[in-house]
């Protein structure tokens, strides 16, 4: 290639790269200590500021208490109509309360509403004691679940978020927790987190998430406040097929946490288009399986895979599947079996795990032997 043409090609590539960079939305600056905006359909972090800084979570802790409570209901170790005894410890809890009375019994569903809508510390302790025997044991469960969910920078010592030097998390970890709650318990999320008020013991308390009144697309999730943590809010909104999750930590007032959260959500919806790359359980590819009862497995996503792209770039997204090979049986449904590499306008845009859509058990001795020989030649 002549030198002149070579430099013209380099110039064209440079200008194309610059044009794409200029199209990337400029994120807002918030009056907060830390924040993160998550595209739920793909897990993309659209913008973040100090997402891994350890901070006090305050009542955002109750998302983990709710997650474990919903898990107990699913496992049938608790029932919604089951009455639970109120201990003196629960009754004496300070901070926000649903005002349960000592030596009485309150149903699990009443406690869940008191925990979520009224942010009742007393309700959290009653649930924790019922699930784990004590709040201390429950905190150990919280930490095990945090590790399972990938929350690598979190540590819990209580079910409520009451201040403690060893009780901390990050905006990134909280986004993982809130996303898991919405994903794993969609019916419970829809039922409880959009409630604007709840009355117990003739006391009506409003949900402290003011975005439920300000934006009809917002349907959750949780506020938090202590003097050290400041005013915090995790909020989620769905507009059309898209759901965004905003984590805003450490603002100076109730008004600020609502306003800054809404600013972040609006920026995400207005600055990006949503592209459904694959439908839920759609087969992205059929992969070869070795030593299995079946020779292939269907791979895809267990949810609608929706990716956010800057405005005007929706038709420039491309996908390539890189499979894990050799893929050996047994293969469990939901197991990661490949990586979907996305590019936008010819440039890398993100890597996403692709899961098996079905289970493939191990083949018998003859089948395994045949595949072993085939693998030698491959």
C-alpha positions in Angstrom: 0.0 0.0 0.0 1.4 3.4 -0.9 2.5 5.6 2.0 -0.1 8.2 1.2 -3.0 5.7 1.2 -1.7 4.2 4.4 -1.8 7.5 6.2 -5.2 8.3 4.8 -6.5 5.0 6.2 -5.0 5.7 9.6 -6.6 9.2 9.5 -10.0 7.7 8.6 -9.8 5.2 11.4 -8.7 7.9 13.9 -11.6 10.2 12.8 -14.1 7.3 13.1 -12.8 6.5 16.6 -13.1 10.2 17.6 -16.6 10.5 16.1 -17.7 7.5 18.1 -16.1 8.8 21.3 -17.9 12.1 20.8 -21.2 10.3 20.5 -20.7 8.6 23.9 -23.1 10.3 26.4 -21.5 12.6 28.9 -22.7 11.3 32.4 -24.1 13.7 35.0 -22.2 14.7 38.1 -24.2 14.1 41.3 -24.1 15.7 44.7 -23.3 12.3 46.4 -20.4 10.3 47.7 -20.8 7.4 45.3 -23.2 6.2 42.6 -23.7 3.6 39.9 -26.3 3.2 37.1 -27.0 -0.4 35.9 -28.7 -1.6 32.7 -30.6 -4.6 34.1 -31.1 -6.3 30.7 -27.4 -6.8 30.2 -25.7 -5.9 33.5 -23.9 -3.0 31.9 -22.7 -0.3 34.2 -23.6 2.9 32.2 -21.8 5.2 34.6 -20.3 5.1 38.1 -18.4 7.3 40.5 -16.3 5.6 43.3 -18.4 2.4 42.9 -15.9 0.3 45.0 -15.5 2.7 47.9 -16.5 1.1 51.2 -19.4 3.0 52.7 -22.0 2.5 55.5 -25.2 1.1 53.9 -27.7 2.1 56.6 -31.2 0.7 55.8 -30.1 -0.4 52.4 -29.0 -3.5 54.4 -32.6 -4.5 54.5 -32.4 -5.6 50.9 -30.3 -8.5 52.0 -32.7 -9.2 54.9 -35.5 -9.2 52.4 -33.6 -11.4 50.0 -33.1 -14.1 52.7 -36.7 -13.7 53.9 -38.0 -14.4 50.4 -35.6 -17.3 50.1 -37.0 -18.8 53.3 -40.5 -18.4 52.0 -39.6 -20.1 48.7 -37.9 -23.0 50.7 -41.1 -23.1 52.8 -39.2 -22.7 56.1 -41.5 -19.7 56.6 -45.1 -19.1 55.5 -46.7 -15.7 54.8 -49.4 -16.3 57.3 -47.1 -17.8 60.0 -47.1 -15.8 63.2 -43.7 -15.0 64.7 -43.0 -14.0 68.3 -41.6 -10.5 69.1 -38.6 -10.7 71.3 -37.6 -8.0 73.7 -34.5 -7.3 71.6 -36.8 -6.6 68.6 -39.2 -4.5 70.6 -36.3 -2.3 72.0 -34.8 -1.6 68.6 -34.2 2.1 67.9 -34.4 4.0 64.7 -37.2 3.4 62.2 -39.9 1.0 63.5 -43.2 -0.6 62.6 -44.0 -0.6 66.3 -44.5 -4.3 67.1 -45.2 -5.1 70.8 -43.1 -7.4 72.9 -44.5 -10.9 73.7 -47.0 -10.6 70.8 -47.0 -12.4 67.5 -46.9 -10.8 64.0 -47.4 -12.6 60.7 -44.5 -12.9 58.3 -46.3 -10.9 55.6 -47.0 -8.1 58.1 -43.3 -8.1 59.1 -42.2 -8.0 55.4 -44.4 -5.0 54.7 -43.1 -3.3 57.9 -39.5 -4.0 56.9 -39.9 -2.8 53.3 -42.4 0.0 53.4 -41.8 1.3 57.0 -38.1 0.3 57.1 -38.8 -1.2 60.5 -35.7 -2.3 62.4 -37.9 -4.2 64.8 -39.5 -6.2 61.9 -36.0 -7.1 60.6 -34.9 -8.5 64.0 -38.1 -10.6 64.3 -37.5 -12.1 60.8 -33.8 -12.7 61.4 -34.4 -14.5 64.7 -37.1 -16.7 63.1 -34.9 -17.6 60.1 -31.6 -18.1 61.9 -32.3 -18.4 65.6 -30.5 -15.1 66.4 -29.5 -11.9 64.6 -25.8 -12.9 65.0 -26.4 -16.2 63.1 -28.5 -14.3 60.5 -25.6 -12.0 59.9 -23.4 -15.0 59.0 -26.1 -16.1 56.5 -26.0 -12.6 55.1 -22.3 -12.7 54.5 -22.5 -16.2 52.9 -25.2 -15.0 50.6 -23.2 -11.8 49.8 -20.3 -13.9 48.6 -22.5 -16.1 46.5 -23.9 -13.1 44.8 -20.4 -11.7 44.1 -20.5 -9.0 46.7 -16.8 -9.0 47.3 -16.5 -5.8 49.3 -19.3 -6.2 51.8 -19.6 -7.3 55.4 -22.7 -7.4 57.5 -23.0 -7.6 61.3 -26.8 -7.0 61.7 -30.1 -7.3 59.8 -31.0 -3.6 60.0 -28.1 -1.4 59.0 -27.6 0.1 62.4 -24.1 1.7 62.5 -21.1 -0.6 63.1 -17.5 -0.2 62.0 -17.6 -3.7 60.5 -20.8 -3.2 58.7 -20.0 -1.9 55.2 -20.6 -2.3 51.4 -20.1 -0.5 48.1 -22.3 0.9 45.4 -21.3 -1.9 43.1 -22.1 -4.6 45.6 -25.5 -3.0 46.4 -26.3 -3.0 42.6 -25.6 -6.7 42.5 -27.8 -7.3 45.5 -30.7 -5.2 44.3 -30.5 -6.7 40.8 -30.6 -10.2 42.3 -33.6 -9.4 44.4 -35.5 -8.0 41.3 -34.4 -10.9 39.1 -34.8 -13.8 41.6 -38.0 -12.6 43.3 -40.0 -10.7 40.6 -43.4 -11.3 42.1 -42.4 -10.3 45.6 -40.6 -7.2 44.3 -43.7 -6.1 42.3 -46.0 -6.8 45.3 -44.1 -5.0 48.1 -41.6 -2.5 46.8 -44.1 -0.3 45.0 -46.4 0.1 48.1 -46.6 3.8 49.0 -47.7 3.3 52.6 -48.5 0.7 55.2 -50.6 0.7 58.3 -49.8 -1.5 61.3 -51.0 -1.1 64.9 -53.2 1.8 63.7 -50.0 3.7 62.6 -49.7 4.6 59.0 -46.3 5.3 57.6 -45.4 6.3 54.0 -42.7 4.7 51.9 -39.6 6.9 52.2 -38.9 6.3 48.5 -40.3 9.6 47.1 -39.7 8.6 43.5 -42.7 6.4 43.8 -44.7 9.6 43.6 -42.5 11.5 41.2 -42.1 9.0 38.4 -44.7 6.4 37.5 -42.0 4.2 36.0 -40.2 3.8 39.4 -41.4 0.7 41.3 -38.8 0.4 44.0 -36.5 -0.2 45.8 -35.1 1.2 49.2 -33.9 4.2 51.1 -31.3 4.5 53.8 -30.1 7.1 56.2 -27.7 7.6 59.1 -25.6 10.5 60.1 -22.4 8.8 58.8 -24.0 7.3 55.6 -26.0 10.4 54.6 -29.2 10.0 52.6 -29.1 7.0 50.3 -31.4 5.5 47.7 -31.5 2.5 45.4 -34.2 3.1 42.8 -35.4 1.1 39.8 -37.6 2.1 36.9 -38.9 0.3 33.9 -39.8 2.2 30.7 -40.8 -0.1 27.9 -38.6 -3.1 27.7 -35.8 -1.4 29.7 -35.1 -1.5 33.4 -32.5 0.7 35.0 -31.2 0.4 38.5 -29.6 3.5 40.2 -27.6 3.4 43.4 -26.9 6.8 45.0 -25.1 7.0 48.3 -24.3 9.8 50.6 -26.4 12.8 49.6 -27.1 15.6 52.1 -30.9 15.5 52.3 -34.0 13.5 51.5 -34.7 15.9 48.6 -31.2 15.5 47.2 -31.3 11.7 47.2 -34.6 11.7 45.3 -33.5 14.4 42.9 -30.1 13.0 42.2 -31.5 9.5 41.7 -34.1 10.8 39.2 -31.4 12.7 37.4 -29.4 9.6 37.0 -32.3 7.4 35.8 -33.5 10.1 33.3 -29.9 10.4 31.9 -29.8 6.6 31.3 -33.1 6.4 29.6 -32.6 9.5 27.4 -29.0 9.0 26.4 -29.1 5.3 25.4 -31.3 3.2 23.2 -32.2 -0.3 24.1 -31.4 -3.2 21.7 -32.8 -6.6 22.3 -30.0 -8.8 21.1 -31.7 -12.1 22.0 -35.1 -13.1 23.5 -35.4 -15.1 26.7 -34.4 -18.8 26.2 -33.6 -18.1 22.5 -31.0 -20.4 21.1 -27.9 -18.3 20.4 -25.9 -21.4 19.3 -25.8 -25.2 19.6 -22.5 -26.3 21.1 -20.7 -29.6 20.9 -20.7 -31.6 24.1 -18.2 -34.4 24.7 -18.9 -37.5 26.8 -22.5 -36.6 27.3 -25.8 -38.4 26.8 -26.4 -35.9 24.0 -23.8 -34.6 21.6 -25.0 -31.0 21.7 -26.5 -28.4 24.1 -28.5 -25.3 23.3 -26.9 -22.1 24.6 -28.5 -18.7 25.2 -29.8 -16.4 28.0 -32.3 -17.2 30.7 -33.7 -13.6 30.3 -34.2 -11.1 27.6 -30.8 -9.9 26.7 -31.1 -6.1 26.2 -28.1 -4.0 25.7 -27.9 -0.2 25.9 -26.1 1.7 23.2 -25.6 5.4 22.7 -28.4 7.1 20.8 -28.1 6.6 17.0 -25.9 3.4 17.3 -28.7 0.8 17.6 -28.0 -0.6 14.1 -24.2 -0.8 14.7 -24.2 -3.6 17.3 -22.7 -6.9 16.4 -22.3 -10.1 18.4 -19.9 -13.1 18.2 -20.2 -16.2 20.4 -17.0 -17.8 21.7 -17.7 -21.2 23.1 -15.8 -23.0 25.9 -14.2 -26.0 24.3 -13.8 -28.8 25.0 -17.2 -28.8 26.7 -17.4 -31.9 28.9 -20.6 -33.5 30.4 -22.3 -33.2 32.7 -23.6 -29.8 31.7 -26.2 -28.2 33.9 -28.9 -25.8 32.7 -27.7 -22.3 33.6 -24.0 -23.2 33.5 -21.8 -20.8 31.6 -20.7 -22.4 28.4 -19.5 -19.4 26.3 -19.0 -15.7 26.0 -20.9 -13.3 23.8 -18.5 -10.6 22.5 -20.3 -7.4 21.5 -18.8 -4.8 19.2 -20.3 -1.4 18.5 -19.4 0.2 15.2 -16.5 -2.2 14.9 -15.1 -1.6 18.4 -15.3 -3.9 21.5 -18.3 -3.1 23.6 -18.6 -5.8 26.2 -18.3 -9.5 27.0 -21.3 -11.4 28.5 -21.6 -15.0 29.8 -23.8 -17.3 27.8 -25.5 -20.2 29.6 -26.7 -23.7 28.8 -30.4 -23.7 28.2 -30.7 -27.5 29.0 -29.1 -30.2 31.0 -26.9 -32.8 29.4 -26.0 -35.7 31.8 -22.9 -37.9 31.4 -23.0 -40.7 28.8 -22.6 -44.3 29.6 -19.2 -46.1 29.5 -19.3 -46.8 25.8 -20.3 -43.3 24.9 -17.5 -41.8 27.0 -15.0 -44.2 25.5 -16.0 -43.3 22.0 -15.8 -39.6 22.7 -12.4 -40.0 24.4 -11.0 -41.6 21.2 -12.6 -38.8 19.0 -11.0 -36.1 21.2 -7.6 -37.7 20.6 -8.0 -37.1 16.9 -9.5 -33.6 17.3 
